[in-house]
Amino acid sequence: MASALTDAHGVPLSGTAHGVAAFDQALDRMLRFHPDVLTAADELTTAHPETAMGHALVAYLNLMGTNPADLPGAASAAAALAQHAAHPRELGHVAAVEAWLGGDWITAAEVLDTVLEQWPADLLALAIGHQLDFFLGDAANLRDRVGRTLPALDPGHPHTGFVRGMQAFGLEEAGHYGQAEEAGLAALATNPDDVWAIHAVVHTYEMQGLVDTGTRFLLGRQGDWGADNLFTVHNWWHLALYALEAGRTDRALAVYDAEIHHATSAGVPIEMLDASALLWRLLLDGADTGGRFAPLADAWAPLATADPWYAFNDLHAVMALVGDDRLAEARAVVERLRAWLPSAQGTNALMTARIGLPACAAVVAFAQGRYADVIAELQPIRSMLHLFGGSHAQRDALQRTLVEAALRAQRPALAAALTAERVSRRERSYHNWIQRARALREQGHETEAATAEAQAAEHQRSFAAAFTVP
Ligand SMILES: [Fe+2]
């Protein structure tokens, strides 16, 4: 059915004028990662059930959390969407939501690209497709999906700034750090509180070892990202990563306790990932994590026993269980995945078979001191970890696990090769140089090891200065 109605970006949709206005408002909240999007979406579907795109928004909000507990909510919204969808754009969203709900994340991402071919200014299709590209580790499309849409947008519309922020993250994950920083800063010139653009810029600094620049950038803009948005925890996690590089474990743990995981945390996977990833880095470094793994493992426990849904989450659940010495439960996750795979279908089955299962098995092996097994699990997959999603920075937890295992397994040649590679890619890194020093010392290269240690200390000093309050 043709429709005379269009949304704020001129894309047709069905419903009523009031419903469309409410959809535009809710979409605006989503692009800002504003918590109000949740109530705005509920009010939209309650007050304007005939506006199909509202149901699409609710379905996606439930799916984006990657939490199996949210799937019934997504299914209800999908049914309402199918009932009310009338325009071909809306039918495209029906297909995307149904594919994702059915476990075919790849098809969902592809369908949204098909929608965008026809209606490149469909910002819901773009924003959700962007998230799917992230979940699928598809760096090229994370960059290019956005590039295909930008010419269709009014350069002066505030939402175009948010799209530039998305482009910044895609450029960063695809390795174009200069362009990414430029796009991210341009996005922030339009919307200083664009937390996704802030995050993209923070990633460019992370990947280049510009920890001091990144720290000052985050601390200087804390009012724009540090509270009251749906992406707060993850940006705090990035600050904690900087703190580790600066030798400020105390600061990283303070951020963890205040912002990343505590008694009143939401307990959602997308935030618990960050908690696991930070504590796991500390565990690898032999740091004292206090009793922090225990409540985190408790928070992960329901997901660790649910039907498999997203392999990236499984890995971080296993990290938390292992960190809390709950080895039997961690092994049970691995065995459950192994038993599930032969009859499993869909995108997560592919992710689990290729990356998730060996990664989980490696973490369990690490906890048991079976370092040769860690190497056997991780070395063959280390160049394709992106297949189970996440960012370069998030997946680095596994690369660090491999380096540490090589050092502990008395495989100094492997450790030296891995650390040489890391230093060549990111010279400005305390962690990379200190691990390189250990590898060189094990090889008997004492002078070179001492030089590497001096390099590590120099970087740490320069980074620590950025944490000093003027
Ligand atoms: Fe990130």
Boltz pocket constraint, residues with backbone or C-beta under 6 A from the ligand:
constraints:
  - pocket:
      binder: B
      contacts: [[A, 199], [A, 203], [A, 234], [A, 238], [A, 391], [A, 393]]
      max_distance: 6.0
